[in-house]
Amino acid sequence: MNGWFVAHNSLVPAITESVLMLFVSHCFTVLGLRYTTVKTYIAGIRYTYLEAGVHSVFDNASSGSLNRLHLILKGYKNLDTSEAIKRLPITFPISKFHCQKVKGRGFRSL
């Protein structure tokens, strides 16, 4: 079991910034996941290591050890464009149609 740590009856693998970067690129290219989903997954990984009490790459994040991962996630966020819902204008025929439907259901006009 080379590269695995056992702590508090939990089995968690050793993790590096490179492994996290590969995970992010897999989520983007193969799985097609959204940026927010990948961020949630990384938060879940971090939480698992905190719960296990195992020293991980997340412990040194304040010293700048995750700079490359941060840049990859920033680029991923820029590439993750959501499709805007096409909104149509309210025209007179559409407004008339809705008014007739409301009046037909017993509503009074103001």
Sequence and secondary structure as in RCSB ss.txt:
>XXXX:A:sequence
MNGWFVAHNSLVPAITESVLMLFVSHCFTVLGLRYTTVKTYIAGIRYTYLEAGVHSVFDNASSGSLNRLHLILKG
YKNLDTSEAIKRLPITFPISKFHCQKVKGRGFRSL
>XXXX:A:secstr
 TTEEEETTEEEE   HHHHHHHHHHIIIII   HHHHHHHHHHHHHHHHHHT   GGGGGGGTTTHHHHHHHHH
HHHH            HHHHHHHHHHHHHTT    
